[in-house]
Amino acid sequence: MALRPKLILGVVTALAAGVSLVTASVALIPFAFRSPSAHVAIETAAAVIALVTAILSWGRFRHSRLPTDLFLSFSLASVAVVLLTFSAIPAAFSFDGAQLFSIWAKLPGAALSTLAFCWAAFVADRPLANPTRSALRLGALGVLVLAASAEVIALAEDRLPAGIDPALKPTGPDVTVAHPGIVGVQLFLALLLCAAAVGFMRRAESGDEFYVWVAAAAIAGAFGRVDYALFPSLYSDWVYTGDFMRLAFFLLLLIAVIREIAAYQARIASTAAVEERRRLARDYHDGLAQELAFILARLQVAAREHSSLEPLRAAAERAMHECRLAINALAIGENQELSSAVAETTEAIAAREGARLELDIAPGVRVPRQMREVFLRIAGEAVTNAARHGRASTIQVELTNSDGTLLRIRDDGVGFDPVATESNGGFGLVSMSERVRAVGGELRVSSQPGAGTLVEARVP
């Protein structure tokens, strides 16, 4: 999904301002309640969300093969393992000495996962030659680091200081009550998440909505770590604002990957639709168009000898023209720009009719599929009529996208009387006008005998 950089910056800046105000307010007026069970529930929910998000992010990596997606998946998987192993499970089963071990064992895991998350924001996006091998190596390294750090902490547990009194209540904007090591790690993680937010915002400028949500998650996570520096409720019985900020971090990441999956499914459906349209175009070209060409050729010969067959010849010619327009519309790619589609369609018709074409088409004009098909039908009809009925030697086709989308076809042919022609139902004016009105636009036809014709289709 393509997004404008200003919109990206506005969304992320608004989120940053919002969480800044929340953090400032709770620093002055603390919001907390004591509930060990709620704390376990939040930790478990965060672990489950992290695990699900890691799995979904892994699916994105398998499709993209990019290091960014690999490190994101690794970061979230590390978080899930750390939370389940060192927090949720020990708390649920009330292991002896689990509190002290959990406090210090989670710090290396948090540092590892956040470093990977930050690295994902800045690593060069070159597809990996062997993504499976890279993932296995990274996963093995993560397991080794987590196991080694847990072993060291377990061996030194008797000499570890108490990080924080689990029953201690938040007291507002006072000096933090946690061990300096815990506070230092929280501030370090906040800086890493701030850097990651900047990196993902830069990546989002390419138009990838996924990175917008990841940047927003990084901001929420950064302020959550700031809240933990004020009062590390993560290691206590109290539920504090930092816990909700951290939960928001995971929820925003979950939203990112869910929307990515939805976009991926939409792309699959779009690709399938394009393939089906191209199949129909091939079938029409190889079947119906060939049969109509045969019928038209025979009727042209017969009509020269029997004038009564002229209406049948004209009907076959119109059917052949409609078939070609339908084939052109079906063959155009689903995401092709209107600019290139109009150029291809009109050049093919002009070459077939033997007319000289002058193109003045603005590059990069994109419109919805239904609107694009209307413009292509108008362009094809107008160029065909100019060459065939108007006997024009030069046809000018102009496409602009400044004040709405404007398609203008001008020729130097013999012209006609629009009022008389429309009243007789000829020249397809009624059909062309109805097509444009169906997409909220307007059709204008200007012509007079001997003065050429101007056809303008404008959609705001």
Stockholm file with secondary structure:
# STOCKHOLM 1.0

chainA/1-460         MALRPKLILGVVTALAAGVSLVTASVALIPFAFRSPSAHVAIETAAAVIALVTAILSWGRFRHSRLPTDLFLSFSLASVAVVLLTFSAIPAAFSFDGAQLFSIWAKLPGAALSTLAFCWAAFVADRPLANPTRSALRLGALGVLVLAASAEVIALAEDRLPAGIDPALKPTGPDVTVAHPGIVGVQLFLALLLCAAAVGFMRRAESGDEFYVWVAAAAIAGAFGRVDYALFPSLYSDWVYTGDFMRLAFFLLLLIAVIREIAAYQARIASTAAVEERRRLARDYHDGLAQELAFILARLQVAAREHSSLEPLRAAAERAMHECRLAINALAIGENQELSSAVAETTEAIAAREGARLELDIAPGVRVPRQMREVFLRIAGEAVTNAARHGRASTIQVELTNSDGTLLRIRDDGVGFDPVATESNGGFGLVSMSERVRAVGGELRVSSQPGAGTLVEARVP
#=GR chainA/1-460 SS CCCCHHHHHHHHHHHHHHHHHHHHHHHHSCCEEECHHHHHHHHHHHHHHHHHHHHHHHHHHHHHCCHHHHHHHHHHHHHHHHHIIIIIHHHHHTCTTHHHHHHHHHHHHHHHHHHHHHHHHHSCCCCCSSHHHHHHHHHHHHHHHHHHHHHHHHHTGGGCCCCCCTTCCCCSSSCCCSCHHHHHHHHHHHHHHHHHHHHHHHHHTTSCHHHHHHHHHHHHHHHHHHHHHHCCGGGSSEEEHHHHHHHHHHHHHHHHHHHHHHHHHHHHHHHHHHHHHHHHHHHIIIIIHHHHHHHHHHHHHHHHHCGGGHHHHHHHHHHHHHHHHHHHHHHSCTTCCHHHHHHHHHHHHHHHHTCEEEEEECTTCCCCHHHHHHHHHHHHHHHHHHHHTSCCSEEEEEEECSSSEEEEEEECSCCCCHHHHHHTTCTTHHHHHHHHHHTTCEEEEEECTTSCEEEEEEEC
#=GC SS_cons         CCCCHHHHHHHHHHHHHHHHHHHHHHHHSCCEEECHHHHHHHHHHHHHHHHHHHHHHHHHHHHHCCHHHHHHHHHHHHHHHHHIIIIIHHHHHTCTTHHHHHHHHHHHHHHHHHHHHHHHHHSCCCCCSSHHHHHHHHHHHHHHHHHHHHHHHHHTGGGCCCCCCTTCCCCSSSCCCSCHHHHHHHHHHHHHHHHHHHHHHHHHTTSCHHHHHHHHHHHHHHHHHHHHHHCCGGGSSEEEHHHHHHHHHHHHHHHHHHHHHHHHHHHHHHHHHHHHHHHHHHHIIIIIHHHHHHHHHHHHHHHHHCGGGHHHHHHHHHHHHHHHHHHHHHHSCTTCCHHHHHHHHHHHHHHHHTCEEEEEECTTCCCCHHHHHHHHHHHHHHHHHHHHTSCCSEEEEEEECSSSEEEEEEECSCCCCHHHHHHTTCTTHHHHHHHHHHTTCEEEEEECTTSCEEEEEEEC
//
